Amino acid sequence: MKDMQIIVRLDVMLALRKMKSRDLAQAIGITEQNLSLLKSGKVKGIRFETLAKICAVLECQPGDLLEAEQRAT
């Protein structure tokens, strides 16, 4: 089995939508700090409810925000 990691592309989608992290955090009801941790990939997981809210605000699909990538060995 290949060792995979999940890459968070939230910063890319925010740039494409010309939206600031602060505005997204406020729209989905989480702190800017928690959104920053999510953007940097420093979280162990994300609730589907939170992911759905992000997708609704950014008008995108989960696959636009998350990408599986093989870890460098």
NORFENQUI-V759628 format. One record per backbone hydrogen bond with DSSP energy under -1.0 kcal/mol. CO is the residue of the C=O (numbers start at 1). NH is the residue of the N-H. E is the energy in kcal/mol with one decimal. If there is no record, write none. Layout:
CO:NH:E
CO:NH:E
This chain:
3:71:-2.7
5:69:-3.0
7:67:-2.2
9:13:-1.8
10:14:-2.6
11:15:-2.0
12:16:-2.4
13:17:-2.0
14:19:-2.5
20:24:-2.0
21:25:-3.0
22:26:-2.0
23:27:-2.2
24:28:-2.1
25:29:-1.1
25:30:-2.1
31:35:-2.0
32:36:-2.5
33:37:-2.2
34:38:-2.0
35:39:-2.8
36:40:-2.0
37:42:-2.1
38:41:-1.2
47:51:-2.5
48:52:-2.8
49:53:-1.9
50:54:-2.4
51:55:-2.5
52:56:-2.2
53:57:-2.5
54:58:-2.7
55:60:-1.8
61:64:-2.1
62:65:-1.4
62:66:-2.0
65:9:-4.1
67:7:-3.7
69:5:-2.9
